[in-house]
Amino acid sequence: MNNILICCGFHRSATSVTANYLYDAGLDLGENLMKGNISNAKGHFEDWGAVNLHNDLLLKAGTDWQFHDQLKLTEDTESIWQYVQQRNKKSEQWGIKDPRACLFLNDWDKVLGKRGRYLFIVRHWSSCIESLLHRHSRNMAHNMSKIYINDTELKFWSNPELAAKMWLSYNKRILEFTRKNRDKVLLVTQRSLFEGASILDFLSNNFNFKLMSNIESPFDMKLLRDRANKSIYDSLSYSLRTQLEKIHSELLALCDFRSPDENPVYIRSNDIADKVLEPLHIAITNLTNDTPSTTENSQEISSFNWLKSISLEDDTDKLIAQLDSVSKESLYDIDPKKLQKTISEKHSLKGNVLLALAKLLMRLEHYKAAINCFQITITVGTYYPYIDMMISMCYQKLYLTKEAHFFIDKAIKSNPNNPIFYTRKAQLYLEEKNNSQAESFFEKGYKMGSKDPACILPFCEYLLKNSQQEKAEELLISLVNETDNSMAQNLLTGLKLSINIEQGKQYYLENTKAKLQGKDKTYWLAQACSCISNSASETDFINRIYQHWSDIDKIHS
């Protein structure tokens, strides 16, 4: 019988370093682990299969990893069962690490039954929130991406209670599950892990995992940042703080390992200098004056309103633009049959409209409906070889590999000069664990599309997973120099971090400094602040952004 461990805790609770420890001790955490980045240099140790599984479950419910009990999560054990069956075939003892698993503990337990064991990590809410705000403000400061009012990262300041409510949602589920299943759970605090909690011995002795215990611990006290800005505490209501402290206290009472001192540590940041605020306030005023006073763009899109709007659209080009641009998240609850019927009423013979609809259905993960729509598109006389590639991708998602191969082969036969077809064929072989064929097709796709990121990046990911770092680095450097592709830059940063963490960080910081040169930081920050309505949150955001920029300015290239 398989022995399975679910390792999780709220985001920024040392789940990654804990999973690193388990991985080094011999626990199989998956074949496709998330690589390291600047916020987690050694890697996240999350299997992409598990991450995508949880993301899909959240999307179907109409939410994402920022879930905070704003809606009800429905039970869905089928996709978990399929994932477990795949993992069981490969290992007798295995595990996953993903904070999102906290939200689906009962579903996991229904599937795993007696085989399942759980390792939960608890960290004080203030430190988790501090770490989240640090990570996401750094991402925003370093990338200066276009500002959207519903931007995932900006939400932590436009909705200042979000992170605290998320912590409650995740940890309430840990608490409830632990109370019901005490014999299956190992509950520890983050601080106890850094102080040497013997979790490997516990898992071996109590849960029968076969783990090596004589390995070097990755928990380094120098890496523990366990202080929180006092502004986090001050920004929350007394009622919310009381709820947070109650859950934290009840979790501590159940812990198998905890530190003698689990009290939070608060610090205060320096006030923002007037020389910074004055030009920023001018920019915000100018931006406000230049923005039309209208409610047209302020209403949130809903699937019902969107469906109504496209039913009234007669202009083919405008309709295609709407189908191409609508976000997957805004249509999470749409009925694919109703969507198809709405389009067919006026456009049943317009191939390009049906093609746009098929691509939207594919984005919404209604793969059977998408295949049907692609085939109708071809029937009415609109055909491009890449349609066969997309049909193949749909079949691949449905685990129908025979059909997936048939249609990608058909695409290649129709246009043997399109390099992305060979890359897609390689990815299909890769999913079947046929590495020799996969590498052959990756090579062919790369040689034909040597400057196409869609061909180079999947090939580089394959090379990195198969210990061909030098070749991957050569291709990535060439792509970055020629295209300044951000995904290539991220892969290259991750590669350099895996080789030497300090040199990798230096490389990242130098590139970030070069990327930010010449950009209008004040105007960008004014745009971000225009989405924040709380004064304390705005101050916190400005402080953090300027601190990140200041740190970058100190870097010597």
DAKA-V202301 format. One record per pair of residues at least 12 apart in sequence whose C-alpha atoms are under 6 Angstrom apart, sorted by the first residue. I is the first residue (numbers start at 1). GAP is how many residues later the second one is. If there is no record, write none. Layout:
# DAKA-V202301
I,GAP
I,GAP
This chain:
# DAKA-V202301
2,90
2,91
3,90
3,112
4,89
4,90
4,91
4,111
4,112
5,90
5,112
5,113
6,89
6,90
6,112
7,90
7,111
7,112
8,89
8,90
8,91
8,112
9,90
9,111
9,112
10,89
10,160
11,88
12,116
13,110
16,28
25,186
25,187
26,185
27,67
28,66
29,65
29,66
29,67
30,17
32,15
32,16
33,12
33,13
33,14
34,12
36,458
37,457
41,456
46,51
46,52
60,272
61,12
62,270
68,97
68,98
68,101
77,30
81,30
102,68
117,67
118,67
119,66
119,67
120,67
121,67
121,68
122,67
122,68
123,66
123,67
126,102
127,99
127,101
129,34
130,98
136,17
141,404
149,382
157,380
158,374
187,68
187,69
188,67
188,68
188,69
189,69
191,68
192,66
192,67
194,25
200,13
227,38
227,39
228,38
229,37
229,38
229,39
230,36
230,37
230,38
280,242
283,240
283,243
284,242
303,28
303,31
311,31
320,33
320,36
328,36
349,31
351,26
351,31
354,23
355,22
358,12
358,15
358,16
367,27
371,20
385,26
385,29
388,19
388,23
389,19
389,22
392,12
392,15
392,16
419,26
419,29
419,30
420,35
422,19
422,23
423,19
423,22
423,32
426,12
426,15
426,16
442,17
460,12
476,12
510,47
513,39
